[in-house]
Amino acid sequence: MKTITMIAAGSRGDVQPYVALGKGLQAAGHNVRVVSSVDFQDLVTGHGLEFFDVGASSQMAAQTHMQGMLERGNSLKILAATGRGAQQLVQQAAASGLAAGAGADLIIGGLGNAYIGLALAEKLGIPFVPAYSLPFTPTRHEPSVLLPVPQTPLTRWANGLSHRLTQQMLWQMFRTADNKARAGVLDIAPAPFWGPQAALQQQPTLYGYSPSVLPPPPDWGANVHVTSYWFLDATPGWAPPAKLAAFLEAGPPPVYIGFGSMVSSRPQETAELALQALARSGQRGVLASGWGGLHRETLPEEVFLLDAAPHSWLFPRMAAVVHHGGAGTTAAGLRAGVPSIITPFFGDQPFWGRQVHKLGVGPQPIRQRQLSATNLAAAIQQAVNDTEMQQRAADLGRRIRAEDGVARAVEVLQRLFLS
């Protein structure tokens, strides 16, 4: 039996795939420790994994000063704000990671945890495996997800530059925090000024998304493994609330609308927009919780206000799903086999919106700052009435459901590190 330490920071959609991967490793006979926010302690321990507190809440998006930047989708300002808050978080992650890494054989971390994961691996003398939910390995064939450039025969050369710039933006955001943690917590040498990019790219790398959604480019090396999604399904025996089950049975499949951890600074206005879009498109709706100003007793009977339900159970029962385009929610929507309408805020969300539209399984994405009752209603009408789009979504969903990303990732890790 080997011991694996996983660093999983971010929102629930960021953390949940690592819990799924941890469960797969545990089922294969290994001991798994997860370093994460206290927000997800119950999620981690509820699936039988060891929990180590990173010492900070994950609810960055709920902070008032972040809401405007999120809605405007200004990635540079968001990165700068995140960088200012990174120093304490990284030092706490280093300390917790050091405790969780004691006696471990392997460290696994995502995009926001790659630098501290690499530093911990250096300190402990064990391998580090980057495990990402979005493409980050440079390629000449596509631009960076976080810094796209137009694709024409004359600008393809810029793809590599966009990857290098993205890597530097992320590294410089974390550089001060990383080096303080290296000196003050880990007692190791500082990383180079331009970052440990070469070291990261030489590592075997896991990608937890489907090759049916995003095939690996031909210039990625054999050390890069696109395994498919790491899904964490509903607890066996989970049953929906009686009122939700009754609502679903009372009419045709509704449209889901929810924006995950992307909290609006104008919740009442956004809620009214969603209700108007549903009314104009003639659709029943399920609205996720977090909509300020909405109360069940004041909603039309065609709309259900949902506290919580696993996406794996809920989304296949929808006519379409409207969401912000986070990697986890996008994966759940695609696996469900129903059209997705993505209304991105920032980061990788616009990329997933473009990819969903490119695959023909959802309408053109609508940026949050441009969202209106009119354009959302038009997108909903297209999603529920376009039979070819519905068929493509159903076909893609079947392919994704036939894949087992957790099993594939566990096989790669066992072959390379855990035998």
WOVEN-V34589 format. One record per residue. RES is the residue in one letter. SS is DSSP state (a for helix, b for strand, c for the rest). NEAR is the number of other ideal C-beta (glycine too) atoms within 12 Angstrom. Layout:
res->{RES,RES}
ss->{SS,SS}
near->{NEAR,NEAR}
This chain:
res->{M,K,T,I,T,M,I,A,A,G,S,R,G,D,V,Q,P,Y,V,A,L,G,K,G,L,Q,A,A,G,H,N,V,R,V,V,S,S,V,D,F,Q,D,L,V,T,G,H,G,L,E,F,F,D,V,G,A,S,S,Q,M,A,A,Q,T,H,M,Q,G,M,L,E,R,G,N,S,L,K,I,L,A,A,T,G,R,G,A,Q,Q,L,V,Q,Q,A,A,A,S,G,L,A,A,G,A,G,A,D,L,I,I,G,G,L,G,N,A,Y,I,G,L,A,L,A,E,K,L,G,I,P,F,V,P,A,Y,S,L,P,F,T,P,T,R,H,E,P,S,V,L,L,P,V,P,Q,T,P,L,T,R,W,A,N,G,L,S,H,R,L,T,Q,Q,M,L,W,Q,M,F,R,T,A,D,N,K,A,R,A,G,V,L,D,I,A,P,A,P,F,W,G,P,Q,A,A,L,Q,Q,Q,P,T,L,Y,G,Y,S,P,S,V,L,P,P,P,P,D,W,G,A,N,V,H,V,T,S,Y,W,F,L,D,A,T,P,G,W,A,P,P,A,K,L,A,A,F,L,E,A,G,P,P,P,V,Y,I,G,F,G,S,M,V,S,S,R,P,Q,E,T,A,E,L,A,L,Q,A,L,A,R,S,G,Q,R,G,V,L,A,S,G,W,G,G,L,H,R,E,T,L,P,E,E,V,F,L,L,D,A,A,P,H,S,W,L,F,P,R,M,A,A,V,V,H,H,G,G,A,G,T,T,A,A,G,L,R,A,G,V,P,S,I,I,T,P,F,F,G,D,Q,P,F,W,G,R,Q,V,H,K,L,G,V,G,P,Q,P,I,R,Q,R,Q,L,S,A,T,N,L,A,A,A,I,Q,Q,A,V,N,D,T,E,M,Q,Q,R,A,A,D,L,G,R,R,I,R,A,E,D,G,V,A,R,A,V,E,V,L,Q,R,L,F,L,S}
ss->{c,c,b,b,b,b,b,c,c,c,c,a,a,a,a,a,a,a,a,a,a,a,a,a,a,a,a,c,c,c,b,b,b,b,b,b,c,a,a,a,a,a,a,a,a,a,c,c,c,b,b,b,b,c,c,c,c,c,c,a,a,a,c,a,a,a,a,a,a,a,a,a,c,c,a,a,a,a,a,a,a,a,a,a,c,a,a,a,a,a,a,a,a,a,a,a,a,a,a,a,c,c,c,c,c,b,b,b,b,c,a,a,a,a,a,a,a,a,a,a,a,a,a,a,c,c,b,b,b,b,b,b,c,c,c,c,c,c,c,c,c,c,c,c,c,c,c,c,c,c,c,c,c,c,c,c,c,a,a,a,a,a,a,a,a,a,a,a,a,a,a,a,a,a,a,a,a,a,a,a,a,a,a,a,a,a,c,c,c,c,c,c,c,c,c,c,a,a,a,a,a,a,c,c,b,b,b,c,c,c,c,c,c,c,c,c,c,c,c,c,c,c,c,b,b,b,c,c,c,c,c,c,c,c,c,c,c,c,c,c,c,a,a,a,a,a,a,a,a,c,c,c,c,c,b,b,b,c,c,c,c,c,c,c,c,c,a,a,a,a,a,a,a,a,a,a,a,a,a,a,a,c,c,c,b,b,b,b,c,c,c,c,c,c,c,a,a,a,c,c,c,c,b,b,b,b,c,c,c,c,a,a,a,a,a,a,a,c,c,b,b,b,b,c,c,c,a,a,a,a,a,a,a,a,a,a,c,c,b,b,b,b,c,c,c,c,c,c,a,a,a,a,a,a,a,a,a,a,c,c,c,c,c,c,c,c,c,a,a,a,c,c,a,a,a,a,a,a,a,a,a,a,a,a,a,c,a,a,a,a,a,a,a,a,a,a,a,a,a,a,a,a,c,c,a,a,a,a,a,a,a,a,a,a,a,a,a,a,c}
near->{16,27,28,46,45,53,49,52,43,38,36,32,44,41,43,44,46,50,40,41,48,45,32,39,43,27,19,25,16,31,26,43,40,49,47,47,35,24,27,36,25,18,31,35,20,17,30,21,37,31,31,35,27,39,24,27,23,30,23,32,36,23,21,14,17,29,28,23,28,38,30,20,30,20,29,22,20,32,27,19,23,32,24,19,24,34,25,20,37,42,30,32,46,46,29,36,46,35,24,39,40,21,19,37,30,41,46,54,46,43,40,41,46,40,46,49,49,40,44,43,37,30,27,27,16,27,30,40,43,40,48,39,49,37,39,38,37,31,26,22,22,32,30,34,39,32,29,26,22,12,18,11,8,9,16,18,15,22,28,24,20,30,32,25,23,35,32,24,26,38,32,26,32,41,30,25,34,42,30,28,38,30,20,22,28,32,14,25,14,22,31,18,14,14,28,33,30,16,23,34,24,18,32,29,37,46,41,48,40,35,25,27,37,37,19,27,22,11,16,26,17,11,20,30,31,32,35,37,45,45,38,34,27,21,16,10,8,15,13,23,20,10,17,28,17,13,30,27,16,15,20,18,28,37,46,45,48,41,40,41,36,38,30,36,24,21,24,17,20,36,31,25,33,44,31,25,35,35,23,22,33,19,37,32,44,41,41,38,23,27,33,20,20,30,14,19,9,15,25,21,16,22,33,38,35,34,19,20,30,27,38,29,27,37,41,30,31,41,38,45,50,51,48,45,44,42,46,42,46,48,45,44,47,47,41,37,31,40,43,55,50,46,46,43,40,37,42,40,42,34,35,43,40,28,36,43,29,21,30,24,40,42,35,25,33,39,26,37,23,20,34,22,24,18,27,39,32,22,40,41,25,30,42,34,20,24,13,15,31,27,17,27,39,23,21,36,34,19,22,34,25,17,28,23,36,33,23,26,44,37,23,34,35,23,14,23,28,29,16}
